[in-house]
């Protein structure tokens, strides 16, 4: 496999798609040997983040080192979205104030409160870590819902 990254994509006058790729120096000789002649046929495929992660892990298991760092960044789902909605909700921030914050809470401070309470670095972790989801439900969602019900207001 030869790693490359797209640099430029354009459409020619005849609707031909032109893709310019950068190939890392470690693969340059191999790429030149394969594609060094104009008109060489090729097949391309987009490498997804999941495939890149799997490749990096396989290389690590095989004892190969890679000069690239593959970051696994989980995508947020329903809980991450809900946490974001809570942070934007003035009632949620009022609830935080009432349970112990010593001043009005901003949306950013509300987000930090959720991260600290659930021991996460990103709201997306709520959808990927069961312990974080449980902490969110037990320490944030349910108590806030009960506080809203006691006041007869929607969350």
Beta strands, then each sheet from edge to edge (+ up, - down):
strand 1: 4-11
strand 2: 17-23
sheet 1: 1+ 2-
end
